[in-house]
Amino acid sequence: MTREVVSMRADPMGETPEDLSLAGSVVDQAIATMMERKIGPLSAASALLGGAIGILSRSLDEQAVIRVLENAIAAVRAGEVRDLQGGEAVDGRSA
């Protein structure tokens, strides 16, 4: 069975909402605040992911949320996270 890998950089519905840039800025500010308060990266990321899943679950059915998460997993497996990190794994290994 083949599966299409959907980029994490694109909306799963193929649309880019007008307020996406603003939402990204707000999230960036939240991340900066957490880092300033010395919240660990794993805790910060877990809180953001939990919040994101909460938002998705209020606007999508369970199967749609699962598809979004599967697309994110597929993007990680396809190396998109490495691409965002400049080609290096978190531990410094080359891609």
VMD Tcl script that draws the C-alpha trace (Angstrom):
set ca {
  {0.00 0.00 0.00}
  {1.44 3.38 -0.97}
  {0.78 6.54 0.97}
  {1.10 10.10 -0.18}
  {3.40 12.14 2.03}
  {1.88 15.54 2.69}
  {4.30 18.30 3.57}
  {4.12 19.67 7.12}
  {4.49 23.07 5.52}
  {1.11 22.80 3.77}
  {-2.39 22.68 5.21}
  {-3.77 19.11 4.95}
  {-6.77 20.51 3.06}
  {-4.47 22.20 0.52}
  {-5.35 25.70 1.66}
  {-3.35 28.39 3.41}
  {-5.54 30.37 5.82}
  {-5.10 34.15 5.77}
  {-4.34 34.23 9.50}
  {-1.64 31.55 9.38}
  {1.20 34.10 9.56}
  {-0.36 35.75 12.62}
  {-0.90 32.38 14.29}
  {2.74 31.48 13.61}
  {3.91 34.74 15.18}
  {1.83 34.11 18.30}
  {3.26 30.60 18.63}
  {6.80 31.95 18.14}
  {6.20 34.45 20.95}
  {4.87 31.68 23.20}
  {7.96 29.58 22.48}
  {10.26 32.52 23.20}
  {8.45 33.14 26.50}
  {8.80 29.49 27.51}
  {12.51 29.50 26.67}
  {13.01 32.74 28.67}
  {11.30 31.07 31.63}
  {13.67 28.11 31.29}
  {10.94 25.63 30.38}
  {12.64 22.59 28.86}
  {12.28 22.04 25.12}
  {10.50 18.70 25.55}
  {8.02 20.18 28.03}
  {7.39 23.19 25.78}
  {6.93 21.04 22.70}
  {4.66 18.61 24.55}
  {2.48 21.47 25.78}
  {2.28 22.98 22.28}
  {1.46 19.61 20.72}
  {-1.20 18.91 23.33}
  {-2.73 22.33 22.70}
  {-2.65 21.80 18.95}
  {-4.35 18.42 19.26}
  {-6.97 20.04 21.50}
  {-7.70 22.70 18.88}
  {-7.88 20.09 16.12}
  {-10.22 17.89 18.14}
  {-12.65 20.78 18.55}
  {-12.84 21.39 14.81}
  {-12.26 17.96 13.22}
  {-13.52 14.45 13.80}
  {-11.22 11.84 15.31}
  {-10.23 10.28 11.97}
  {-9.28 13.69 10.54}
  {-7.09 14.39 13.59}
  {-5.42 11.00 13.10}
  {-4.78 11.84 9.41}
  {-3.16 15.16 10.39}
  {-0.91 13.35 12.89}
  {-0.07 10.62 10.36}
  {0.88 13.31 7.83}
  {3.17 14.90 10.42}
  {4.79 11.52 11.15}
  {5.25 10.89 7.42}
  {6.90 14.31 7.02}
  {9.35 13.52 9.84}
  {10.15 10.15 8.26}
  {10.65 11.87 4.89}
  {13.34 14.09 6.43}
  {11.46 17.40 6.51}
  {12.48 18.01 10.13}
  {16.12 17.41 9.18}
  {15.67 19.84 6.28}
  {14.45 22.51 8.73}
  {17.52 21.86 10.92}
  {19.94 22.42 8.05}
  {20.47 18.75 7.28}
  {21.59 17.64 10.73}
  {19.84 15.40 13.21}
  {19.22 16.81 16.69}
  {22.23 14.90 18.00}
  {24.47 16.55 15.37}
  {24.70 13.60 12.99}
  {24.55 14.39 9.28}
  {21.43 13.45 7.40}
}
mol new
graphics top color blue
foreach p $ca { graphics top sphere $p radius 0.5 }
foreach p [lrange $ca 0 end-1] q [lrange $ca 1 end] { graphics top cylinder $p $q radius 0.2 }
display resetview
